Amino acid sequence: MILSTLCRMAASCVLLVAAPLTASQPVALTLSPLETHANNPIRLKLLLNATSNSAPAALQWTFRLPPGHDIVSIEAGKAVKEAGKTLVCNGAKCIVYGLNRTTIPNGTIAVLKIKPDQSLAGGERSVQFKYEAHGRARTRKPEIEIGDLVAVSLDGRAITVVPGRSY
């Protein structure tokens, strides 16, 4: 009896320890590097990187743009098309979904085109803007970020999403 109880307790402990090891790894959404010249749209790719056991079936995110920048278009990337999913955006908030049992493979999820604030650009220089930091003006490239990240597995469970570097 005591031996039986100890075996059950040991088995339960092994399951509790092993459960985190089998949990899906986080999904990473990253924006491709940004480089642009005045009077040209900024073109960014949103990239998915997930292990095969944590590939999402659906995604949601919001693009966060600096003031004065406008979205020209957001198009579905190759990975979304391969999975037979649909990309729908309302302004800067986007969702990828599909009525199928397919996960989204690694690769380009969306292609974002942004019109930079023309008052911040000039000539053939790279687009830059100024911001105040502790009373001193500094110049840097615009920061475009992704936020409000959500990923869902085929069985409807939330998957942790890690934002990649923003540009």
Secondary structure, 3 states (H helix, E strand, C coil): CHHHHHHHHHHHHHHHHHHHHHCCCCEEEEECCCCCECCCCEEEEEEEECCHHHCCCEEEEEEECCCCCEEEEEEECHHHHHCCCEEEEECCEEEEECCCCCCCCCEEEEEEEEECCCCCCCCCCECCEEEEECCEEEEECCCCEEEEEEEECCCCCEECEEECCCC
